[in-house]
Amino acid sequence: SATKIGADRLAESFYRSFDLPVSIVRPFNTYGPRQSGRAIIPTIITQLLAGQQEIKQGSLTPTRDFNYVKDTAHGFMAIADCDAAIGQEINIATGVEHSIGDLANELIAQINPSARIVCEAERLRPEKSEVNRLLGDSTKLRNLTGWAPQYTFEQGLAATIEFLRGNLDQYKVGQYIL
């Protein structure tokens, strides 16, 4: 997170000093097809698609503002087409938070309702490194461009499941990847 903040300030300095047309864009928790197997959503989906009945997770209480990748891409395009966005810091977010437990339960419901979640100590992040709540406000993006997410949480997850179903061989199912 420190490098993101540093990059934001560097971009801002070039805008302020040299009139470089820059917008600082902050997408919140993008997910979807081709996402790294290290991320939470592919980790859960691949375990379920492989037929595992016990879905191994860390903490279930942190919340995230999940954006389906096509909505994130449309947000970037809307910002790129908006002159009023130049020099602005803009979030791409749904404004809705889901806990990791809620996420796991939704994926279980869509793939294998008989599966259950098992918390593993090795998957728990150190207390000082865990972010317990990430929730974005996209009011500025909506006001500047009219952008709004087109995919519900459930629709985005269903599309991600279908991609992973056809590409499961490209993922290391059940391995905890640091």
Stockholm file with secondary structure:
# STOCKHOLM 1.0

chainA/1-178         SATKIGADRLAESFYRSFDLPVSIVRPFNTYGPRQSGRAIIPTIITQLLAGQQEIKQGSLTPTRDFNYVKDTAHGFMAIADCDAAIGQEINIATGVEHSIGDLANELIAQINPSARIVCEAERLRPEKSEVNRLLGDSTKLRNLTGWAPQYTFEQGLAATIEFLRGNLDQYKVGQYIL
#=GR chainA/1-178 SS CHHHHHHHHHHHHHHHHHCCCCCEEEECSEECTTCCTTSHHHHHHHHHHTTCSEEEESCSCCEECCEEHHHHHHHHHHHHTCGGGTTCEEEECCSCCEEHHHHHHHHHHHHCTTCEEEECGGGSCCGGGCCCBCCCCCHHHHHHHCCCCCSCHHHHHHHHHHHHHHSGGGSCTTCCCC
#=GC SS_cons         CHHHHHHHHHHHHHHHHHCCCCCEEEECSEECTTCCTTSHHHHHHHHHHTTCSEEEESCSCCEECCEEHHHHHHHHHHHHTCGGGTTCEEEECCSCCEEHHHHHHHHHHHHCTTCEEEECGGGSCCGGGCCCBCCCCCHHHHHHHCCCCCSCHHHHHHHHHHHHHHSGGGSCTTCCCC
//
